[in-house]
Amino acid sequence: MKLLVVKIYHKFKYAILGLWDGLSKDKSIQIQWVIAMLVLSISFVFPLTKIEWIIVLLLCFSVLALEYFNSALEAIVDLVSPQ
C-alpha cells in the first residue's frame, strides 16, 4: 500500500507543485480561486440538483484551468518578446 502511495505521489508531484506555484505567485489565479470558493460556498445555500452541481463544478474548474493556461501563455510571451 505504501508503495502505491509513493508511486501516485511521484506521478502527481509536478502537477501539484505547478498548481501551488500558480496559486502562490499569480494574482489573477488567486482571484479566480477566491471566486470559485465563493461560488461553491454560495451553491450550498441553494437546493441544486446533481446536474446543476456538475455544471457548477465543471464551470469553476474550467475557469481555473483556463486561468492557469493564460498565465502560462503570458509567461512564454514575456520570455520571447524583445521588450
ABEGO torsion letter per residue (X at the ends): XAAAAAAAAAAAAAAAAAAAAAAAABAAAAAAAAAAAAAAAAAAABBBBAAAAAAAAAAAAAAAAAAAAAAAAAAAAAAABAX
